[in-house]
């Protein structure tokens, strides 16, 4: 069996990456906000 990279395969791969980016972006934003708020809290000494 030879592994062929067809146009359909590339399209499906691209779609999967797009979906992953769309689903992961909100969680990344949330994590970033949590880290920022923690740093601010540490600076204030609360």
C-alpha positions, 0 to 999 in steps of 0.5 A, a space after each residue: 500500500 502506497 500512501 497517496 496525498 490526494 486533494 481530498 485528503 488535503 482538504 479534509 486535513 485542512 478542515 480538521 485543523 480549522 475545526 481544532 483552531 476554532 474549538 481551541 481558541 476560546 480555551 486558550 483565551 480563557 487560560 490566558 485570562 486566568 494567567 493574567 488575572 493571577 499575575 495581577 493578583 500576585 502584584 497586588 499582594 492579595 
